[in-house]
Amino acid sequence: MTLGRPGLGVEDIDAAHARALAAGAVEIEAPVDRPWKPRSSTVQDPGGKHIDLYQG
């Protein structure tokens, strides 16, 4: 069984993404708007896990 990766809802995606990078995360996908979901981005934590950030 494969579990989905973690995601966090944030008020300001650009600020949250920048804070994650400043704290040592690696950018996987910069903040982007898509018609089928909220503005989002993806970062990788120091342990290698991908974390989705969603504006909402």
Secondary structure, DSSP 4 states (H G I P E B T S, - for coil): --PPPPEEEES-HHHHHHHHHHTT-EEEEEEEEETTEEEEEEEE-TTS-EEEEEE-
